[in-house]
């Protein structure tokens, strides 16, 4: 009996998951971007090139436990607490255990210990929806869920798109008796309020410096349109420099990431940084002059993000800590080596699992399938919310694909997986109307 209890106890397995990934990833895997946010957390000089709220939260966590591991503990706590709550909400269903198993699956485990905003957003949404999806969530649970949704909203620039159906679902759980029209209006008002709070928090409370990250994508567009026009459309940058960077391979592509090439060119360094307003004006003029080519280019960049079956996954695993002057290092142990081998092995055997195109197709198929599902309306609604959020988040990259890192669809893969498990853990079933008219 004890062995059966240990095997079936979701809380125990959640603790095991938390412990394993803490050991494997300690003190947290950190890229150059993460290190910049960690630096801001200590200097308290914030820039909006990365979410100020993440660095601010990290600074507060440092009062409790100094070091990058404080954010690792928070991220893993959000994830495994969320998975446990999802499992508990599934009750006695045989599929309930799969919510816990989800934390060990390769497309979740690959970035679980990386201290990126993508993980902070995804794990916050997972826990928030877990709290909201209970049979009778308390006001405290709903309030906590709204706090998590606000953090997710603020921690990634395109998160608001993913939150549209989730905020609607949260408002519906809080005020279930209201009509659909009023619920849509409340959802819109809540999203506007989140936008207002984000700006107030970033620029008035934290006095964050504006970095105009949109200029990165504008530079990509201007370099491509310069090639089409056979002249430089980028302000103060000569034709030769632009054409050279248009042909340089960055991140396995000649489409995006052009700024990484330009900043290494002397002719660009003489004028960098180009004022944002000048870049914006040049971009608006170039796009207006050739809108079809702009749309074609953006779709090409998006298809590169999705990856084709013939291409290998791009940045589907990250480990270690990038070189830094703060003395932060991560040392591999047996758990780290096992995790690396596990993810790399699955990526070799089933590379499609780490390509966004597969998840996009899967989400579309599952969403269409929901119209043939019959059973509990609450479970069906939650599944649709997850799938629509996943799709909106993936589609939001069409106008602003930065590179092709698999992490950009991390929330989508997590949401789609949750939706699939939720179907098997509910009383939903497929029923087809075959009556002949």
C-alpha positions as a LaTeX table, in Angstrom:
\begin{tabular}{lrrr}
\hline
Residue & $x$ (\AA) & $y$ (\AA) & $z$ (\AA) \\
\hline
Unk1 & 0.00 & 0.00 & 0.00 \\
Unk2 & 2.83 & 2.41 & 0.82 \\
Unk3 & 4.42 & 1.80 & $-2.58$ \\
Unk4 & 1.10 & 2.48 & $-4.33$ \\
Unk5 & 0.64 & 5.68 & $-2.31$ \\
Unk6 & 4.13 & 6.86 & $-3.18$ \\
Unk7 & 3.58 & 6.07 & $-6.86$ \\
Unk8 & 0.23 & 7.85 & $-7.05$ \\
Unk9 & 1.00 & 10.85 & $-4.84$ \\
Unk10 & 1.18 & 13.90 & $-7.14$ \\
Unk11 & 2.56 & 16.15 & $-4.40$ \\
Unk12 & 5.50 & 13.82 & $-3.89$ \\
Unk13 & 6.29 & 13.76 & $-7.61$ \\
Unk14 & 5.98 & 17.55 & $-7.79$ \\
Unk15 & 8.54 & 17.82 & $-4.99$ \\
Unk16 & 10.79 & 15.32 & $-6.80$ \\
Unk17 & 10.49 & 17.34 & $-10.01$ \\
Unk18 & 11.32 & 20.56 & $-8.22$ \\
Unk19 & 14.31 & 18.95 & $-6.53$ \\
Unk20 & 15.68 & 17.30 & $-9.67$ \\
Unk21 & 15.59 & 20.44 & $-11.80$ \\
Unk22 & 17.00 & 22.52 & $-8.96$ \\
Unk23 & 20.00 & 20.19 & $-8.77$ \\
Unk24 & 20.38 & 19.86 & $-12.54$ \\
Unk25 & 20.17 & 23.60 & $-13.28$ \\
Unk26 & 21.54 & 25.25 & $-10.13$ \\
Unk27 & 22.01 & 28.22 & $-9.79$ \\
Unk28 & 20.05 & 28.69 & $-13.01$ \\
Unk29 & 21.09 & 28.70 & $-16.65$ \\
Unk30 & 21.82 & 32.28 & $-17.78$ \\
Unk31 & 22.34 & 33.73 & $-21.25$ \\
Unk32 & 23.71 & 37.19 & $-22.03$ \\
Unk33 & 20.16 & 38.60 & $-21.81$ \\
Unk34 & 19.65 & 37.02 & $-18.39$ \\
Unk35 & 22.93 & 38.39 & $-17.12$ \\
Unk36 & 21.90 & 41.90 & $-18.18$ \\
Unk37 & 18.67 & 41.57 & $-16.20$ \\
Unk38 & 20.55 & 40.21 & $-13.19$ \\
Unk39 & 22.88 & 43.22 & $-13.41$ \\
Unk40 & 19.88 & 45.57 & $-13.46$ \\
Unk41 & 18.44 & 43.78 & $-10.45$ \\
Unk42 & 21.57 & 44.74 & $-8.50$ \\
Unk43 & 22.11 & 48.26 & $-9.84$ \\
Unk44 & 18.37 & 49.10 & $-9.83$ \\
Unk45 & 18.93 & 50.96 & $-13.11$ \\
Unk46 & 16.28 & 49.48 & $-15.35$ \\
Unk47 & 15.93 & 49.44 & $-19.14$ \\
Unk48 & 12.87 & 48.33 & $-21.06$ \\
Unk49 & 14.93 & 46.32 & $-23.56$ \\
Unk50 & 14.19 & 43.51 & $-21.13$ \\
Unk51 & 11.13 & 43.46 & $-18.84$ \\
Unk52 & 11.85 & 45.80 & $-15.91$ \\
Unk53 & 9.37 & 43.88 & $-13.75$ \\
Unk54 & 11.53 & 40.75 & $-13.95$ \\
Unk55 & 14.69 & 42.57 & $-12.82$ \\
Unk56 & 12.71 & 44.40 & $-10.13$ \\
Unk57 & 11.25 & 41.15 & $-8.80$ \\
Unk58 & 14.72 & 39.58 & $-8.86$ \\
Unk59 & 16.03 & 42.48 & $-6.79$ \\
Unk60 & 13.36 & 41.81 & $-4.15$ \\
Unk61 & 14.10 & 38.09 & $-4.13$ \\
Unk62 & 17.76 & 38.91 & $-3.53$ \\
Unk63 & 16.84 & 40.31 & $-0.12$ \\
Unk64 & 15.68 & 36.81 & 0.82 \\
Unk65 & 18.38 & 34.83 & $-0.96$ \\
Unk66 & 21.17 & 36.62 & $-2.78$ \\
Unk67 & 22.19 & 35.05 & $-6.06$ \\
Unk68 & 20.54 & 33.99 & $-9.32$ \\
Unk69 & 19.17 & 30.84 & $-7.69$ \\
Unk70 & 16.39 & 32.88 & $-6.07$ \\
Unk71 & 14.69 & 33.29 & $-9.47$ \\
Unk72 & 15.31 & 29.63 & $-10.29$ \\
Unk73 & 13.46 & 28.64 & $-7.11$ \\
Unk74 & 10.59 & 30.98 & $-8.00$ \\
Unk75 & 10.24 & 29.69 & $-11.57$ \\
Unk76 & 10.39 & 26.05 & $-10.55$ \\
Unk77 & 8.00 & 26.74 & $-7.68$ \\
Unk78 & 5.46 & 28.29 & $-10.05$ \\
Unk79 & 5.74 & 25.38 & $-12.47$ \\
Unk80 & 5.54 & 22.46 & $-10.06$ \\
Unk81 & 2.93 & 24.08 & $-7.82$ \\
Unk82 & 0.88 & 24.73 & $-10.94$ \\
Unk83 & 1.22 & 21.16 & $-12.22$ \\
Unk84 & 0.26 & 19.81 & $-8.80$ \\
Unk85 & $-2.87$ & 22.00 & $-8.74$ \\
Unk86 & $-3.84$ & 20.89 & $-12.26$ \\
Unk87 & $-3.41$ & 17.28 & $-11.17$ \\
Unk88 & $-5.42$ & 17.80 & $-7.99$ \\
Unk89 & $-8.21$ & 19.50 & $-9.94$ \\
Unk90 & $-8.45$ & 16.41 & $-12.17$ \\
Unk91 & $-9.54$ & 14.36 & $-9.16$ \\
Unk92 & $-9.57$ & 10.59 & $-9.54$ \\
Unk93 & $-9.08$ & 10.61 & $-13.29$ \\
Unk94 & $-6.44$ & 8.16 & $-14.50$ \\
Unk95 & $-5.01$ & 10.90 & $-16.71$ \\
Unk96 & $-4.44$ & 13.22 & $-13.72$ \\
Unk97 & $-0.89$ & 11.95 & $-13.30$ \\
Unk98 & 0.01 & 13.26 & $-16.74$ \\
Unk99 & $-0.13$ & 16.83 & $-15.48$ \\
Unk100 & 2.84 & 15.96 & $-13.27$ \\
Unk101 & 4.51 & 13.98 & $-16.05$ \\
Unk102 & 4.27 & 17.10 & $-18.23$ \\
Unk103 & 7.02 & 18.73 & $-16.18$ \\
Unk104 & 9.40 & 15.96 & $-17.22$ \\
Unk105 & 8.54 & 15.94 & $-20.94$ \\
Unk106 & 11.43 & 17.10 & $-23.16$ \\
Unk107 & 9.77 & 20.20 & $-24.66$ \\
Unk108 & 9.14 & 21.48 & $-21.13$ \\
Unk109 & 12.28 & 20.15 & $-19.43$ \\
Unk110 & 14.60 & 21.70 & $-22.03$ \\
Unk111 & 14.19 & 25.28 & $-20.77$ \\
Unk112 & 12.85 & 24.62 & $-17.27$ \\
Unk113 & 16.00 & 25.85 & $-15.56$ \\
Unk114 & 16.78 & 28.74 & $-17.92$ \\
Unk115 & 16.17 & 32.12 & $-16.30$ \\
Unk116 & 14.35 & 33.71 & $-19.24$ \\
Unk117 & 11.25 & 35.87 & $-19.30$ \\
Unk118 & 9.59 & 33.22 & $-21.51$ \\
Unk119 & 9.64 & 30.77 & $-18.61$ \\
Unk120 & 8.42 & 33.36 & $-16.13$ \\
Unk121 & 5.47 & 34.13 & $-18.37$ \\
Unk122 & 4.63 & 30.49 & $-19.12$ \\
Unk123 & 4.84 & 29.26 & $-15.54$ \\
Unk124 & 2.81 & 32.21 & $-14.23$ \\
Unk125 & 0.03 & 31.49 & $-16.74$ \\
Unk126 & 0.10 & 27.78 & $-15.92$ \\
Unk127 & $-0.33$ & 28.40 & $-12.20$ \\
Unk128 & $-2.94$ & 31.13 & $-12.74$ \\
Unk129 & $-5.10$ & 28.86 & $-14.90$ \\
Unk130 & $-4.66$ & 26.05 & $-12.40$ \\
Unk131 & $-6.01$ & 28.28 & $-9.63$ \\
Unk132 & $-8.88$ & 29.49 & $-11.80$ \\
Unk133 & $-9.92$ & 26.07 & $-13.09$ \\
Unk134 & $-10.79$ & 24.55 & $-9.75$ \\
Unk135 & $-14.39$ & 23.63 & $-9.05$ \\
Unk136 & $-15.03$ & 26.55 & $-6.70$ \\
Unk137 & $-12.02$ & 28.87 & $-6.66$ \\
Unk138 & $-11.94$ & 31.19 & $-3.66$ \\
Unk139 & $-11.57$ & 34.95 & $-3.91$ \\
Unk140 & $-7.99$ & 34.60 & $-2.68$ \\
Unk141 & $-7.23$ & 32.09 & $-5.44$ \\
Unk142 & $-8.81$ & 34.32 & $-8.07$ \\
Unk143 & $-6.94$ & 37.37 & $-6.73$ \\
Unk144 & $-3.66$ & 35.46 & $-6.80$ \\
Unk145 & $-4.43$ & 34.32 & $-10.34$ \\
Unk146 & $-5.00$ & 37.91 & $-11.48$ \\
Unk147 & $-1.67$ & 38.90 & $-9.92$ \\
Unk148 & 0.06 & 36.13 & $-11.87$ \\
Unk149 & $-1.71$ & 37.19 & $-15.07$ \\
Unk150 & $-0.52$ & 40.76 & $-14.57$ \\
Unk151 & 3.05 & 39.59 & $-14.14$ \\
Unk152 & 2.82 & 37.44 & $-17.26$ \\
Unk153 & 1.37 & 40.41 & $-19.13$ \\
Unk154 & 4.30 & 42.62 & $-18.11$ \\
Unk155 & 7.15 & 40.16 & $-18.52$ \\
Unk156 & 6.99 & 39.65 & $-22.29$ \\
Unk157 & 6.07 & 42.20 & $-24.96$ \\
Unk158 & 3.73 & 39.94 & $-26.95$ \\
Unk159 & 2.21 & 38.28 & $-23.88$ \\
Unk160 & $-0.93$ & 40.50 & $-24.05$ \\
Unk161 & $-2.05$ & 38.64 & $-27.17$ \\
Unk162 & $-1.86$ & 35.30 & $-25.37$ \\
Unk163 & $-3.73$ & 36.74 & $-22.40$ \\
Unk164 & $-6.85$ & 37.81 & $-24.31$ \\
Unk165 & $-8.74$ & 34.50 & $-23.88$ \\
Unk166 & $-7.20$ & 33.87 & $-20.45$ \\
Unk167 & $-8.33$ & 37.22 & $-19.03$ \\
Unk168 & $-11.78$ & 36.54 & $-20.46$ \\
Unk169 & $-11.78$ & 33.16 & $-18.70$ \\
Unk170 & $-10.63$ & 34.73 & $-15.43$ \\
Unk171 & $-13.37$ & 37.37 & $-15.60$ \\
Unk172 & $-15.91$ & 34.65 & $-16.37$ \\
Unk173 & $-14.84$ & 32.65 & $-13.32$ \\
Unk174 & $-15.11$ & 35.75 & $-11.14$ \\
Unk175 & $-18.47$ & 36.94 & $-12.53$ \\
Unk176 & $-20.15$ & 33.89 & $-14.11$ \\
Unk177 & $-23.63$ & 35.38 & $-14.27$ \\
Unk178 & $-22.83$ & 38.23 & $-16.65$ \\
Unk179 & $-23.74$ & 38.17 & $-20.34$ \\
Unk180 & $-21.20$ & 37.48 & $-23.09$ \\
Unk181 & $-21.21$ & 41.11 & $-24.28$ \\
Unk182 & $-20.52$ & 42.47 & $-20.83$ \\
Unk183 & $-17.81$ & 39.84 & $-20.32$ \\
Unk184 & $-16.07$ & 40.94 & $-23.53$ \\
Unk185 & $-16.24$ & 44.57 & $-22.40$ \\
Unk186 & $-14.80$ & 43.67 & $-18.99$ \\
Unk187 & $-12.00$ & 41.71 & $-20.68$ \\
Unk188 & $-11.13$ & 44.72 & $-22.84$ \\
Unk189 & $-11.16$ & 47.04 & $-19.83$ \\
Unk190 & $-8.91$ & 44.70 & $-17.84$ \\
Unk191 & $-6.39$ & 44.50 & $-20.68$ \\
Unk192 & $-6.37$ & 48.29 & $-21.04$ \\
Unk193 & $-5.87$ & 48.61 & $-17.28$ \\
Unk194 & $-2.93$ & 46.20 & $-17.49$ \\
Unk195 & $-1.37$ & 48.29 & $-20.27$ \\
Unk196 & $-1.81$ & 51.43 & $-18.19$ \\
Unk197 & $-0.28$ & 49.81 & $-15.11$ \\
Unk198 & 2.64 & 48.44 & $-17.14$ \\
Unk199 & 3.53 & 51.95 & $-18.36$ \\
Unk200 & 3.05 & 53.46 & $-14.91$ \\
Unk201 & 5.19 & 50.77 & $-13.28$ \\
Unk202 & 8.00 & 50.83 & $-15.85$ \\
Unk203 & 8.38 & 54.54 & $-16.49$ \\
Unk204 & 7.11 & 56.25 & $-13.32$ \\
Unk205 & 7.85 & 53.85 & $-10.49$ \\
Unk206 & 11.05 & 52.31 & $-11.90$ \\
Unk207 & 12.05 & 55.17 & $-14.23$ \\
Unk208 & 13.15 & 52.60 & $-16.82$ \\
Unk209 & 15.15 & 53.80 & $-19.81$ \\
Unk210 & 13.42 & 53.31 & $-23.16$ \\
Unk211 & 15.42 & 51.15 & $-25.58$ \\
Unk212 & 12.86 & 51.02 & $-28.41$ \\
Unk213 & 13.26 & 47.32 & $-29.09$ \\
Unk214 & 10.95 & 47.58 & $-32.10$ \\
Unk215 & 13.86 & 49.18 & $-33.95$ \\
Unk216 & 15.56 & 45.77 & $-34.09$ \\
Unk217 & 12.79 & 44.44 & $-36.34$ \\
Unk218 & 12.66 & 47.72 & $-38.26$ \\
Unk219 & 16.36 & 47.39 & $-39.08$ \\
Unk220 & 15.74 & 43.87 & $-40.44$ \\
Unk221 & 12.96 & 45.23 & $-42.66$ \\
Unk222 & 15.06 & 48.17 & $-43.85$ \\
Unk223 & 18.04 & 45.97 & $-44.72$ \\
Unk224 & 15.86 & 43.63 & $-46.77$ \\
Unk225 & 14.00 & 46.46 & $-48.51$ \\
Unk226 & 17.38 & 48.08 & $-49.21$ \\
Unk227 & 18.41 & 44.97 & $-51.14$ \\
Unk228 & 15.18 & 45.16 & $-53.15$ \\
Unk229 & 15.70 & 48.88 & $-53.83$ \\
Unk230 & 19.44 & 48.34 & $-54.49$ \\
Unk231 & 20.32 & 51.22 & $-52.17$ \\
Unk232 & 20.57 & 51.82 & $-48.45$ \\
Unk233 & 17.28 & 52.83 & $-46.83$ \\
Unk234 & 18.84 & 52.80 & $-43.36$ \\
Unk235 & 19.57 & 56.35 & $-42.16$ \\
Unk236 & 23.26 & 57.37 & $-42.14$ \\
Unk237 & 24.47 & 53.89 & $-43.19$ \\
Unk238 & 26.19 & 53.48 & $-46.56$ \\
Unk239 & 25.12 & 51.07 & $-49.30$ \\
Unk240 & 28.17 & 48.81 & $-48.96$ \\
Unk241 & 27.65 & 48.18 & $-45.24$ \\
Unk242 & 23.96 & 47.41 & $-45.67$ \\
Unk243 & 24.55 & 45.02 & $-48.59$ \\
Unk244 & 27.32 & 43.20 & $-46.70$ \\
Unk245 & 25.09 & 42.63 & $-43.68$ \\
Unk246 & 22.22 & 41.52 & $-45.91$ \\
Unk247 & 24.39 & 38.59 & $-47.03$ \\
Unk248 & 25.84 & 37.61 & $-43.66$ \\
Unk249 & 24.44 & 34.50 & $-42.00$ \\
Unk250 & 23.33 & 35.15 & $-38.43$ \\
Unk251 & 21.56 & 32.45 & $-36.48$ \\
Unk252 & 21.51 & 30.26 & $-39.60$ \\
Unk253 & 19.59 & 32.88 & $-41.58$ \\
Unk254 & 20.12 & 35.94 & $-43.79$ \\
Unk255 & 16.69 & 37.30 & $-42.94$ \\
Unk256 & 16.74 & 38.63 & $-39.37$ \\
Unk257 & 19.27 & 39.62 & $-36.74$ \\
Unk258 & 20.88 & 42.17 & $-39.09$ \\
Unk259 & 21.70 & 44.52 & $-36.25$ \\
Unk260 & 24.23 & 42.02 & $-34.87$ \\
Unk261 & 26.17 & 42.42 & $-38.11$ \\
Unk262 & 25.76 & 46.19 & $-38.37$ \\
Unk263 & 27.09 & 46.96 & $-34.90$ \\
Unk264 & 30.38 & 45.29 & $-35.85$ \\
Unk265 & 30.85 & 47.56 & $-38.87$ \\
Unk266 & 32.93 & 50.75 & $-38.39$ \\
Unk267 & 30.65 & 52.76 & $-40.66$ \\
Unk268 & 27.64 & 51.88 & $-38.46$ \\
Unk269 & 29.48 & 52.46 & $-35.20$ \\
Unk270 & 30.23 & 56.02 & $-36.30$ \\
Unk271 & 26.51 & 56.85 & $-36.25$ \\
Unk272 & 25.14 & 54.31 & $-33.73$ \\
Unk273 & 22.81 & 54.38 & $-32.09$ \\
Unk274 & 20.70 & 55.88 & $-34.85$ \\
Unk275 & 17.89 & 57.91 & $-33.24$ \\
Unk276 & 14.74 & 55.83 & $-33.01$ \\
Unk277 & 12.60 & 58.49 & $-34.66$ \\
Unk278 & 14.84 & 58.48 & $-37.72$ \\
Unk279 & 14.69 & 54.69 & $-37.99$ \\
Unk280 & 10.93 & 54.76 & $-37.54$ \\
Unk281 & 10.48 & 57.45 & $-40.20$ \\
Unk282 & 12.69 & 55.55 & $-42.66$ \\
Unk283 & 10.82 & 52.32 & $-41.90$ \\
Unk284 & 7.39 & 53.87 & $-42.44$ \\
Unk285 & 8.53 & 55.35 & $-45.75$ \\
Unk286 & 10.12 & 52.08 & $-46.94$ \\
Unk287 & 7.10 & 49.95 & $-46.00$ \\
Unk288 & 4.68 & 52.40 & $-47.59$ \\
Unk289 & 6.79 & 52.32 & $-50.75$ \\
Unk290 & 6.77 & 48.52 & $-51.03$ \\
Unk291 & 4.09 & 47.02 & $-48.76$ \\
Unk292 & 3.80 & 43.69 & $-50.58$ \\
Unk293 & 7.53 & 43.02 & $-50.31$ \\
Unk294 & 7.41 & 43.91 & $-46.63$ \\
Unk295 & 4.57 & 41.41 & $-46.04$ \\
Unk296 & 6.39 & 38.74 & $-48.06$ \\
Unk297 & 9.57 & 39.28 & $-46.05$ \\
Unk298 & 7.78 & 39.09 & $-42.72$ \\
Unk299 & 6.06 & 35.84 & $-43.71$ \\
Unk300 & 9.43 & 34.44 & $-44.82$ \\
Unk301 & 10.94 & 35.33 & $-41.44$ \\
Unk302 & 7.95 & 33.73 & $-39.70$ \\
Unk303 & 8.29 & 30.53 & $-41.73$ \\
Unk304 & 11.94 & 30.45 & $-40.67$ \\
Unk305 & 10.79 & 30.56 & $-37.05$ \\
Unk306 & 8.34 & 27.73 & $-37.66$ \\
Unk307 & 11.11 & 25.61 & $-39.23$ \\
Unk308 & 10.44 & 23.10 & $-42.00$ \\
Unk309 & 10.64 & 19.30 & $-41.64$ \\
Unk310 & 13.99 & 19.39 & $-43.42$ \\
Unk311 & 15.55 & 21.91 & $-41.02$ \\
Unk312 & 16.99 & 21.06 & $-37.64$ \\
Unk313 & 15.55 & 22.55 & $-34.43$ \\
Unk314 & 17.06 & 25.92 & $-33.53$ \\
Unk315 & 18.18 & 26.67 & $-29.96$ \\
Unk316 & 15.96 & 24.02 & $-28.39$ \\
Unk317 & 18.36 & 23.57 & $-25.45$ \\
Unk318 & 20.40 & 26.01 & $-23.39$ \\
Unk319 & 22.60 & 25.29 & $-20.40$ \\
Unk320 & 25.35 & 26.90 & $-18.36$ \\
Unk321 & 26.04 & 30.57 & $-17.71$ \\
Unk322 & 27.47 & 32.81 & $-20.40$ \\
Unk323 & 30.88 & 34.39 & $-19.65$ \\
Unk324 & 30.49 & 37.36 & $-17.33$ \\
Unk325 & 32.46 & 39.71 & $-15.09$ \\
Unk326 & 30.30 & 38.94 & $-12.03$ \\
Unk327 & 31.95 & 35.62 & $-11.36$ \\
Unk328 & 28.76 & 33.61 & $-11.94$ \\
Unk329 & 29.39 & 30.02 & $-13.02$ \\
Unk330 & 27.34 & 26.85 & $-13.30$ \\
Unk331 & 28.99 & 23.49 & $-12.82$ \\
Unk332 & 27.54 & 20.39 & $-14.43$ \\
Unk333 & 26.68 & 17.43 & $-12.24$ \\
Unk334 & 25.19 & 14.01 & $-12.95$ \\
Unk335 & 21.66 & 15.47 & $-13.13$ \\
Unk336 & 22.80 & 18.16 & $-15.60$ \\
Unk337 & 24.49 & 15.60 & $-17.83$ \\
Unk338 & 21.42 & 13.35 & $-17.72$ \\
Unk339 & 19.08 & 16.22 & $-18.57$ \\
Unk340 & 21.26 & 17.30 & $-21.49$ \\
Unk341 & 21.45 & 13.76 & $-22.85$ \\
Unk342 & 17.70 & 13.24 & $-22.39$ \\
Unk343 & 16.67 & 16.39 & $-24.28$ \\
Unk344 & 19.33 & 15.97 & $-26.98$ \\
Unk345 & 18.41 & 12.32 & $-27.48$ \\
Unk346 & 14.71 & 13.06 & $-27.95$ \\
Unk347 & 15.55 & 15.96 & $-30.27$ \\
Unk348 & 17.59 & 13.56 & $-32.41$ \\
Unk349 & 14.89 & 10.89 & $-32.49$ \\
Unk350 & 11.89 & 13.20 & $-32.87$ \\
Unk351 & 13.10 & 16.64 & $-33.99$ \\
Unk352 & 9.57 & 17.76 & $-34.94$ \\
Unk353 & 8.78 & 18.08 & $-31.22$ \\
Unk354 & 11.13 & 21.07 & $-31.10$ \\
Unk355 & 9.81 & 22.83 & $-34.19$ \\
Unk356 & 7.00 & 25.38 & $-33.90$ \\
Unk357 & 5.29 & 24.30 & $-37.14$ \\
Unk358 & 4.29 & 20.99 & $-35.55$ \\
Unk359 & 2.76 & 22.70 & $-32.54$ \\
Unk360 & 0.92 & 25.21 & $-34.73$ \\
Unk361 & $-0.65$ & 22.42 & $-36.79$ \\
Unk362 & $-1.46$ & 20.41 & $-33.65$ \\
Unk363 & $-3.17$ & 23.40 & $-32.00$ \\
Unk364 & $-5.29$ & 24.06 & $-35.10$ \\
Unk365 & $-6.34$ & 20.41 & $-35.35$ \\
Unk366 & $-7.20$ & 20.18 & $-31.65$ \\
Unk367 & $-9.17$ & 23.43 & $-31.74$ \\
Unk368 & $-11.21$ & 22.20 & $-34.70$ \\
Unk369 & $-11.74$ & 18.90 & $-32.88$ \\
Unk370 & $-13.32$ & 20.69 & $-29.90$ \\
Unk371 & $-16.45$ & 21.29 & $-31.95$ \\
Unk372 & $-16.96$ & 17.52 & $-32.05$ \\
Unk373 & $-16.46$ & 17.12 & $-28.31$ \\
Unk374 & $-19.37$ & 16.52 & $-25.97$ \\
Unk375 & $-19.44$ & 16.54 & $-22.21$ \\
Unk376 & $-18.57$ & 19.02 & $-19.48$ \\
Unk377 & $-18.78$ & 22.62 & $-20.70$ \\
Unk378 & $-16.25$ & 23.85 & $-18.13$ \\
Unk379 & $-13.53$ & 21.49 & $-19.38$ \\
Unk380 & $-14.34$ & 22.27 & $-23.01$ \\
Unk381 & $-14.15$ & 26.01 & $-22.36$ \\
Unk382 & $-10.78$ & 25.68 & $-20.63$ \\
Unk383 & $-9.37$ & 23.56 & $-23.47$ \\
Unk384 & $-10.45$ & 26.17 & $-26.02$ \\
Unk385 & $-8.99$ & 28.98 & $-23.92$ \\
Unk386 & $-5.63$ & 27.17 & $-23.81$ \\
Unk387 & $-5.59$ & 26.43 & $-27.55$ \\
Unk388 & $-6.68$ & 29.91 & $-28.61$ \\
Unk389 & $-4.07$ & 31.47 & $-26.31$ \\
Unk390 & $-1.40$ & 29.17 & $-27.79$ \\
Unk391 & $-2.39$ & 30.03 & $-31.35$ \\
Unk392 & $-2.60$ & 33.78 & $-30.76$ \\
Unk393 & 0.81 & 33.73 & $-29.13$ \\
Unk394 & 2.41 & 31.87 & $-32.04$ \\
Unk395 & 0.69 & 34.02 & $-34.66$ \\
Unk396 & 1.78 & 37.21 & $-32.89$ \\
Unk397 & 5.31 & 36.61 & $-34.21$ \\
Unk398 & 4.26 & 37.16 & $-37.84$ \\
Unk399 & 4.95 & 40.93 & $-37.75$ \\
Unk400 & 7.92 & 40.76 & $-35.35$ \\
Unk401 & 9.90 & 37.54 & $-35.71$ \\
Unk402 & 13.24 & 38.33 & $-34.01$ \\
Unk403 & 15.12 & 35.04 & $-34.54$ \\
Unk404 & 14.07 & 31.38 & $-34.52$ \\
Unk405 & 14.67 & 30.25 & $-30.94$ \\
Unk406 & 12.30 & 27.49 & $-29.89$ \\
Unk407 & 11.76 & 29.33 & $-26.61$ \\
Unk408 & 9.59 & 31.87 & $-28.42$ \\
Unk409 & 6.76 & 29.32 & $-28.51$ \\
Unk410 & 7.41 & 27.85 & $-25.06$ \\
Unk411 & 4.06 & 28.98 & $-23.65$ \\
Unk412 & 2.27 & 27.61 & $-26.71$ \\
Unk413 & 3.79 & 24.14 & $-26.36$ \\
Unk414 & 2.92 & 24.11 & $-22.67$ \\
Unk415 & $-0.65$ & 25.30 & $-23.27$ \\
Unk416 & $-1.28$ & 22.77 & $-26.06$ \\
Unk417 & 0.05 & 19.98 & $-23.86$ \\
Unk418 & $-2.20$ & 21.07 & $-20.99$ \\
Unk419 & $-5.21$ & 21.14 & $-23.32$ \\
Unk420 & $-4.53$ & 17.60 & $-24.55$ \\
Unk421 & $-4.11$ & 16.22 & $-21.02$ \\
Unk422 & $-7.19$ & 18.10 & $-19.86$ \\
Unk423 & $-9.26$ & 16.31 & $-22.51$ \\
Unk424 & $-8.18$ & 12.88 & $-21.27$ \\
Unk425 & $-8.64$ & 13.92 & $-17.63$ \\
Unk426 & $-12.21$ & 15.12 & $-18.20$ \\
Unk427 & $-15.50$ & 13.47 & $-19.14$ \\
Unk428 & $-15.32$ & 14.85 & $-22.68$ \\
Unk429 & $-15.64$ & 12.50 & $-25.63$ \\
Unk430 & $-15.97$ & 12.75 & $-29.39$ \\
Unk431 & $-19.43$ & 12.47 & $-30.85$ \\
Unk432 & $-20.15$ & 12.89 & $-34.52$ \\
Unk433 & $-23.56$ & 13.64 & $-35.97$ \\
Unk434 & $-23.92$ & 11.19 & $-38.88$ \\
Unk435 & $-27.60$ & 11.78 & $-39.55$ \\
Unk436 & $-28.51$ & 12.00 & $-43.21$ \\
Unk437 & $-30.67$ & 14.97 & $-44.07$ \\
\hline
\end{tabular}
